[in-house]
Amino acid sequence: MIASVARNRAIGYKNKLIYWLPNDLKRFKMLTTGHTIVMGRRTFESLPKGALPNRRNCVLTRSQKEFNGCECFPNWEAFIDSCQPDEEIFIIGGASLYRNLLDKADRLCLTEIDDTPELADTFFPEYSGEWTEEWREDHPADDRHAHPYSFVNYRRLTRQNP
């Protein structure tokens, strides 16, 4: 899973990201390019230019609608059946996918923002307890980033069967 989260785990408001962090966007691109990204319908609809280039874009949706540049699947099982055994998959949102698939993830690539937004309606699920921090890179606020933030990678302590 990959996400940007505030101190209260807020990730969005009105189907938009709360924070615009250029370095977070660069990290997202670096980590996901050349790999598979999976998202819900609303997350796809929030992408300003549609499917993200140089990635296998997959949407989990019950809708019969086509999503330009994406493969659509009715559920996680159908999606997983389409994947290669060594395929690297990033779940990129939204909140219901994060919540419903957290038990399937073996790592979290998070940008933790040192702020609590006034307005938020979408949150990342609780992830303390069964995760251990593997790597952290802290960054202060600067002229392009209004708040201090950290890139943090977590690994599941004990892998649960999907």
PyMOL commands that set and color helices and strands:
alter all, ss='L'
color gray80, all
select helices_A, chain A and resi 22-32+41-46+76-81+95-104
alter helices_A, ss='H'
color red, helices_A
select strands_A, chain A and resi 2-5+10-13+16-17+36-40+56-60+71-73+89-93+107-113+122-123+131-139+149-156
alter strands_A, ss='S'
color yellow, strands_A
deselect
rebuild
show_as cartoon
